Amino acid sequence: MKYTSCSILGMVLLLLFSFLTLASAAGREIINNAPQFQEKPDWLRTCPRLNPNENKCFRDLFQGCFPALAAGVPEIGVQSFEPLHIDAVSVSKGSGNLILAGGFQNLVVRGPSNATVRKASLDLEKKMFNFELEIPILRIRAKYNLKGNILLLPVVGNGDVNMSLKNVKTAVYTKISLRNAPEEIIHIEEMKVTFLVGSMRIHLTNLFNGNEILGTSINQFLNQNGNEIISELRPDLEKGLADIFIGLWNNVFSKLPTKLWLL
């Protein structure tokens, strides 16, 4: 969303970082007061407690949860995350070469439920839960409204933004504990996330009050430098994803007593 290499990078990073900041905050607060399952739901597989990884049992169990979570599990307060809806993200940056105000509204994220679990392991003795996911494509659609200056150049836009991230590969490493709430559950204490993105595409409409020449140039630059943008953003993205995953999986695990799936 910028005019020079530095300025365009900063604006896109701001868009993505703002999205993840809101999402990560929501993830931290996602745990609800719905009751735990008292009986094993049909979609939940079981594994031996002493060796849950035998014959890739835990990987299959983990993968089997995704269709149910994508549709939502209202009896335990888990809302559908396919698509993921976010009402608004505010943007306020007022120093240096980047001065922006505005935000993004009606964000819709599609694709999380198409994740494939490449690896997943649970070690109760070492208190570790690790997994690797591959997502073919994530699509983000939103309205944006931005006004400000980049390198003394006025920037005004009010329109649609569409973004796609292809071939997203994520590895997640966690430290866990066992808690009684009231039945025994797994709780994620710490998480580290690493990821790779094959490619990124982004398009913003109505930049510079509809100036097609400037708008086209900026969109072309963004897409020609997608890998550089992702590389610059990786540390913030990885932290944001960790916050999202902690909230999501602690909410799910809190409703699934281990006695139902670790036999």
Contacts in CASP RR format, 6 or more apart in sequence:
PFRMAT RR
TARGET T0000
AUTHOR 0000-0000-0000
METHOD contacts of the structure
MODEL  1
MKYTSCSILGMVLLLLFSFLTLASAAGREIINNAPQFQEKPDWLRTCPRL
NPNENKCFRDLFQGCFPALAAGVPEIGVQSFEPLHIDAVSVSKGSGNLIL
AGGFQNLVVRGPSNATVRKASLDLEKKMFNFELEIPILRIRAKYNLKGNI
LLLPVVGNGDVNMSLKNVKTAVYTKISLRNAPEEIIHIEEMKVTFLVGSM
RIHLTNLFNGNEILGTSINQFLNQNGNEIISELRPDLEKGLADIFIGLWN
NVFSKLPTKLWLL
1 8 0 8 1.000
1 11 0 8 1.000
1 12 0 8 1.000
1 15 0 8 1.000
1 146 0 8 1.000
1 155 0 8 1.000
1 204 0 8 1.000
1 207 0 8 1.000
1 218 0 8 1.000
1 222 0 8 1.000
2 8 0 8 1.000
2 9 0 8 1.000
2 10 0 8 1.000
2 11 0 8 1.000
2 12 0 8 1.000
2 150 0 8 1.000
2 155 0 8 1.000
2 218 0 8 1.000
2 221 0 8 1.000
3 150 0 8 1.000
3 151 0 8 1.000
3 153 0 8 1.000
3 155 0 8 1.000
3 214 0 8 1.000
3 218 0 8 1.000
4 150 0 8 1.000
4 151 0 8 1.000
5 221 0 8 1.000
5 225 0 8 1.000
6 97 0 8 1.000
6 151 0 8 1.000
7 97 0 8 1.000
7 98 0 8 1.000
7 150 0 8 1.000
7 151 0 8 1.000
7 153 0 8 1.000
8 218 0 8 1.000
8 221 0 8 1.000
8 222 0 8 1.000
8 225 0 8 1.000
9 225 0 8 1.000
9 228 0 8 1.000
9 229 0 8 1.000
9 232 0 8 1.000
10 98 0 8 1.000
10 232 0 8 1.000
11 98 0 8 1.000
11 100 0 8 1.000
11 150 0 8 1.000
11 155 0 8 1.000
12 202 0 8 1.000
12 222 0 8 1.000
12 229 0 8 1.000
12 233 0 8 1.000
13 229 0 8 1.000
13 232 0 8 1.000
13 233 0 8 1.000
13 236 0 8 1.000
14 91 0 8 1.000
14 93 0 8 1.000
14 98 0 8 1.000
14 100 0 8 1.000
15 91 0 8 1.000
15 104 0 8 1.000
15 144 0 8 1.000
15 161 0 8 1.000
16 233 0 8 1.000
16 237 0 8 1.000
17 233 0 8 1.000
17 236 0 8 1.000
17 237 0 8 1.000
18 89 0 8 1.000
18 90 0 8 1.000
18 91 0 8 1.000
18 103 0 8 1.000
18 104 0 8 1.000
19 86 0 8 1.000
19 89 0 8 1.000
19 104 0 8 1.000
19 107 0 8 1.000
19 140 0 8 1.000
20 236 0 8 1.000
20 237 0 8 1.000
20 240 0 8 1.000
20 241 0 8 1.000
20 244 0 8 1.000
21 89 0 8 1.000
21 240 0 8 1.000
22 86 0 8 1.000
22 89 0 8 1.000
23 84 0 8 1.000
23 86 0 8 1.000
23 240 0 8 1.000
23 243 0 8 1.000
23 244 0 8 1.000
24 239 0 8 1.000
24 240 0 8 1.000
24 241 0 8 1.000
24 242 0 8 1.000
24 243 0 8 1.000
24 244 0 8 1.000
25 243 0 8 1.000
26 86 0 8 1.000
26 244 0 8 1.000
27 243 0 8 1.000
27 244 0 8 1.000
27 246 0 8 1.000
27 247 0 8 1.000
27 248 0 8 1.000
28 243 0 8 1.000
28 246 0 8 1.000
28 247 0 8 1.000
29 247 0 8 1.000
30 247 0 8 1.000
30 248 0 8 1.000
30 250 0 8 1.000
30 251 0 8 1.000
31 247 0 8 1.000
31 250 0 8 1.000
31 251 0 8 1.000
31 254 0 8 1.000
32 77 0 8 1.000
32 251 0 8 1.000
34 75 0 8 1.000
34 76 0 8 1.000
34 77 0 8 1.000
34 78 0 8 1.000
34 255 0 8 1.000
35 76 0 8 1.000
35 255 0 8 1.000
36 76 0 8 1.000
36 181 0 8 1.000
36 182 0 8 1.000
36 183 0 8 1.000
36 185 0 8 1.000
36 254 0 8 1.000
36 255 0 8 1.000
36 256 0 8 1.000
36 257 0 8 1.000
37 44 0 8 1.000
37 75 0 8 1.000
37 76 0 8 1.000
37 255 0 8 1.000
37 256 0 8 1.000
37 257 0 8 1.000
37 260 0 8 1.000
39 260 0 8 1.000
40 46 0 8 1.000
40 260 0 8 1.000
40 261 0 8 1.000
41 68 0 8 1.000
41 73 0 8 1.000
43 64 0 8 1.000
43 65 0 8 1.000
43 67 0 8 1.000
43 68 0 8 1.000
44 61 0 8 1.000
44 65 0 8 1.000
44 256 0 8 1.000
44 260 0 8 1.000
44 261 0 8 1.000
45 57 0 8 1.000
45 60 0 8 1.000
45 61 0 8 1.000
45 64 0 8 1.000
45 261 0 8 1.000
46 61 0 8 1.000
46 260 0 8 1.000
46 261 0 8 1.000
46 262 0 8 1.000
46 263 0 8 1.000
47 53 0 8 1.000
47 54 0 8 1.000
47 57 0 8 1.000
47 58 0 8 1.000
47 61 0 8 1.000
47 122 0 8 1.000
47 261 0 8 1.000
47 262 0 8 1.000
47 263 0 8 1.000
48 54 0 8 1.000
48 57 0 8 1.000
48 262 0 8 1.000
48 263 0 8 1.000
49 124 0 8 1.000
49 258 0 8 1.000
49 262 0 8 1.000
49 263 0 8 1.000
52 58 0 8 1.000
52 61 0 8 1.000
52 122 0 8 1.000
52 124 0 8 1.000
52 262 0 8 1.000
53 59 0 8 1.000
53 121 0 8 1.000
53 122 0 8 1.000
53 123 0 8 1.000
58 120 0 8 1.000
58 121 0 8 1.000
58 122 0 8 1.000
59 117 0 8 1.000
59 119 0 8 1.000
59 120 0 8 1.000
59 121 0 8 1.000
59 131 0 8 1.000
61 120 0 8 1.000
61 261 0 8 1.000
62 117 0 8 1.000
62 120 0 8 1.000
62 131 0 8 1.000
63 116 0 8 1.000
63 117 0 8 1.000
63 120 0 8 1.000
65 252 0 8 1.000
66 113 0 8 1.000
66 115 0 8 1.000
66 117 0 8 1.000
67 113 0 8 1.000
69 78 0 8 1.000
69 81 0 8 1.000
69 113 0 8 1.000
69 252 0 8 1.000
70 80 0 8 1.000
70 81 0 8 1.000
70 82 0 8 1.000
70 112 0 8 1.000
70 113 0 8 1.000
71 80 0 8 1.000
71 82 0 8 1.000
72 78 0 8 1.000
72 79 0 8 1.000
72 80 0 8 1.000
72 81 0 8 1.000
73 255 0 8 1.000
76 255 0 8 1.000
77 255 0 8 1.000
78 251 0 8 1.000
78 252 0 8 1.000
78 255 0 8 1.000
81 112 0 8 1.000
81 113 0 8 1.000
81 248 0 8 1.000
82 110 0 8 1.000
82 111 0 8 1.000
82 112 0 8 1.000
82 113 0 8 1.000
83 108 0 8 1.000
83 109 0 8 1.000
83 110 0 8 1.000
83 111 0 8 1.000
84 107 0 8 1.000
84 108 0 8 1.000
84 109 0 8 1.000
84 110 0 8 1.000
84 112 0 8 1.000
85 106 0 8 1.000
85 107 0 8 1.000
85 108 0 8 1.000
85 109 0 8 1.000
86 107 0 8 1.000
86 109 0 8 1.000
87 105 0 8 1.000
87 106 0 8 1.000
87 107 0 8 1.000
88 103 0 8 1.000
88 104 0 8 1.000
88 105 0 8 1.000
88 106 0 8 1.000
88 107 0 8 1.000
89 103 0 8 1.000
89 104 0 8 1.000
89 105 0 8 1.000
89 107 0 8 1.000
90 102 0 8 1.000
90 103 0 8 1.000
91 100 0 8 1.000
91 101 0 8 1.000
91 102 0 8 1.000
91 103 0 8 1.000
91 104 0 8 1.000
91 146 0 8 1.000
92 100 0 8 1.000
92 101 0 8 1.000
92 102 0 8 1.000
93 99 0 8 1.000
93 100 0 8 1.000
93 101 0 8 1.000
94 100 0 8 1.000
94 101 0 8 1.000
97 150 0 8 1.000
97 151 0 8 1.000
98 150 0 8 1.000
99 148 0 8 1.000
99 149 0 8 1.000
99 150 0 8 1.000
100 146 0 8 1.000
100 147 0 8 1.000
100 148 0 8 1.000
100 150 0 8 1.000
100 155 0 8 1.000
101 146 0 8 1.000
101 147 0 8 1.000
101 148 0 8 1.000
102 145 0 8 1.000
102 146 0 8 1.000
102 147 0 8 1.000
103 144 0 8 1.000
103 145 0 8 1.000
103 146 0 8 1.000
104 142 0 8 1.000
104 143 0 8 1.000
104 144 0 8 1.000
104 145 0 8 1.000
104 161 0 8 1.000
105 142 0 8 1.000
105 143 0 8 1.000
105 144 0 8 1.000
105 145 0 8 1.000
106 142 0 8 1.000
106 143 0 8 1.000
107 140 0 8 1.000
107 141 0 8 1.000
107 142 0 8 1.000
108 140 0 8 1.000
108 141 0 8 1.000
108 142 0 8 1.000
109 138 0 8 1.000
109 139 0 8 1.000
109 140 0 8 1.000
110 138 0 8 1.000
110 139 0 8 1.000
110 141 0 8 1.000
111 135 0 8 1.000
111 136 0 8 1.000
111 137 0 8 1.000
111 138 0 8 1.000
111 139 0 8 1.000
112 135 0 8 1.000
112 138 0 8 1.000
114 135 0 8 1.000
114 136 0 8 1.000
114 137 0 8 1.000
115 133 0 8 1.000
115 134 0 8 1.000
115 135 0 8 1.000
116 133 0 8 1.000
116 134 0 8 1.000
116 135 0 8 1.000
117 131 0 8 1.000
117 132 0 8 1.000
117 133 0 8 1.000
118 132 0 8 1.000
118 133 0 8 1.000
118 134 0 8 1.000
119 130 0 8 1.000
119 131 0 8 1.000
119 132 0 8 1.000
120 130 0 8 1.000
120 131 0 8 1.000
120 132 0 8 1.000
121 128 0 8 1.000
121 129 0 8 1.000
121 130 0 8 1.000
121 131 0 8 1.000
122 128 0 8 1.000
122 129 0 8 1.000
122 186 0 8 1.000
123 129 0 8 1.000
124 178 0 8 1.000
124 262 0 8 1.000
127 175 0 8 1.000
127 176 0 8 1.000
127 177 0 8 1.000
128 173 0 8 1.000
128 174 0 8 1.000
128 175 0 8 1.000
128 176 0 8 1.000
129 174 0 8 1.000
129 176 0 8 1.000
129 186 0 8 1.000
129 188 0 8 1.000
130 171 0 8 1.000
130 172 0 8 1.000
130 173 0 8 1.000
130 174 0 8 1.000
131 171 0 8 1.000
131 172 0 8 1.000
132 169 0 8 1.000
132 170 0 8 1.000
132 171 0 8 1.000
132 172 0 8 1.000
133 168 0 8 1.000
133 169 0 8 1.000
133 170 0 8 1.000
133 172 0 8 1.000
134 167 0 8 1.000
134 168 0 8 1.000
134 169 0 8 1.000
134 170 0 8 1.000
135 168 0 8 1.000
135 169 0 8 1.000
135 170 0 8 1.000
136 166 0 8 1.000
136 167 0 8 1.000
136 168 0 8 1.000
137 164 0 8 1.000
137 165 0 8 1.000
137 166 0 8 1.000
137 167 0 8 1.000
137 168 0 8 1.000
138 164 0 8 1.000
138 165 0 8 1.000
138 168 0 8 1.000
139 162 0 8 1.000
139 163 0 8 1.000
139 164 0 8 1.000
140 161 0 8 1.000
140 162 0 8 1.000
140 163 0 8 1.000
140 164 0 8 1.000
140 165 0 8 1.000
141 160 0 8 1.000
141 161 0 8 1.000
141 162 0 8 1.000
141 163 0 8 1.000
142 160 0 8 1.000
142 161 0 8 1.000
143 159 0 8 1.000
143 160 0 8 1.000
143 161 0 8 1.000
144 157 0 8 1.000
144 158 0 8 1.000
144 159 0 8 1.000
144 160 0 8 1.000
144 161 0 8 1.000
144 204 0 8 1.000
145 157 0 8 1.000
145 158 0 8 1.000
145 159 0 8 1.000
146 155 0 8 1.000
146 156 0 8 1.000
146 157 0 8 1.000
146 158 0 8 1.000
147 155 0 8 1.000
147 156 0 8 1.000
147 157 0 8 1.000
148 154 0 8 1.000
148 155 0 8 1.000
148 156 0 8 1.000
149 155 0 8 1.000
155 207 0 8 1.000
155 208 0 8 1.000
156 207 0 8 1.000
156 208 0 8 1.000
156 209 0 8 1.000
157 204 0 8 1.000
157 206 0 8 1.000
157 207 0 8 1.000
157 208 0 8 1.000
157 209 0 8 1.000
157 210 0 8 1.000
158 206 0 8 1.000
159 204 0 8 1.000
159 205 0 8 1.000
159 206 0 8 1.000
160 204 0 8 1.000
160 205 0 8 1.000
160 206 0 8 1.000
161 202 0 8 1.000
161 203 0 8 1.000
161 204 0 8 1.000
161 205 0 8 1.000
162 201 0 8 1.000
162 202 0 8 1.000
162 203 0 8 1.000
163 200 0 8 1.000
163 201 0 8 1.000
163 202 0 8 1.000
163 203 0 8 1.000
164 200 0 8 1.000
164 201 0 8 1.000
164 202 0 8 1.000
165 197 0 8 1.000
165 198 0 8 1.000
165 199 0 8 1.000
165 200 0 8 1.000
166 197 0 8 1.000
166 198 0 8 1.000
166 199 0 8 1.000
166 200 0 8 1.000
166 201 0 8 1.000
167 196 0 8 1.000
167 197 0 8 1.000
167 198 0 8 1.000
167 199 0 8 1.000
168 195 0 8 1.000
168 196 0 8 1.000
168 197 0 8 1.000
168 198 0 8 1.000
169 195 0 8 1.000
169 196 0 8 1.000
169 197 0 8 1.000
170 193 0 8 1.000
170 194 0 8 1.000
170 195 0 8 1.000
170 241 0 8 1.000
171 193 0 8 1.000
171 194 0 8 1.000
171 195 0 8 1.000
172 191 0 8 1.000
172 192 0 8 1.000
172 193 0 8 1.000
172 242 0 8 1.000
172 245 0 8 1.000
173 191 0 8 1.000
173 192 0 8 1.000
173 193 0 8 1.000
174 188 0 8 1.000
174 189 0 8 1.000
174 190 0 8 1.000
174 191 0 8 1.000
174 192 0 8 1.000
175 188 0 8 1.000
175 189 0 8 1.000
175 190 0 8 1.000
175 191 0 8 1.000
176 186 0 8 1.000
176 187 0 8 1.000
176 188 0 8 1.000
176 189 0 8 1.000
177 186 0 8 1.000
177 187 0 8 1.000
177 189 0 8 1.000
178 184 0 8 1.000
178 185 0 8 1.000
178 186 0 8 1.000
178 187 0 8 1.000
178 258 0 8 1.000
179 185 0 8 1.000
179 186 0 8 1.000
179 187 0 8 1.000
181 254 0 8 1.000
183 257 0 8 1.000
183 258 0 8 1.000
183 259 0 8 1.000
184 257 0 8 1.000
184 258 0 8 1.000
184 259 0 8 1.000
185 253 0 8 1.000
185 254 0 8 1.000
185 256 0 8 1.000
185 257 0 8 1.000
185 258 0 8 1.000
186 253 0 8 1.000
186 258 0 8 1.000
187 250 0 8 1.000
187 253 0 8 1.000
187 254 0 8 1.000
188 245 0 8 1.000
188 246 0 8 1.000
188 247 0 8 1.000
188 249 0 8 1.000
188 250 0 8 1.000
188 253 0 8 1.000
191 242 0 8 1.000
191 245 0 8 1.000
191 246 0 8 1.000
192 238 0 8 1.000
192 242 0 8 1.000
193 238 0 8 1.000
193 239 0 8 1.000
193 240 0 8 1.000
193 241 0 8 1.000
193 242 0 8 1.000
193 245 0 8 1.000
194 238 0 8 1.000
195 234 0 8 1.000
195 237 0 8 1.000
195 238 0 8 1.000
195 241 0 8 1.000
197 230 0 8 1.000
198 227 0 8 1.000
199 226 0 8 1.000
199 227 0 8 1.000
200 223 0 8 1.000
200 226 0 8 1.000
200 227 0 8 1.000
200 229 0 8 1.000
200 230 0 8 1.000
201 223 0 8 1.000
202 219 0 8 1.000
202 222 0 8 1.000
202 223 0 8 1.000
203 219 0 8 1.000
203 223 0 8 1.000
204 215 0 8 1.000
204 218 0 8 1.000
204 219 0 8 1.000
207 214 0 8 1.000
207 215 0 8 1.000
207 218 0 8 1.000
207 219 0 8 1.000
208 214 0 8 1.000
208 215 0 8 1.000
222 229 0 8 1.000
230 237 0 8 1.000
END
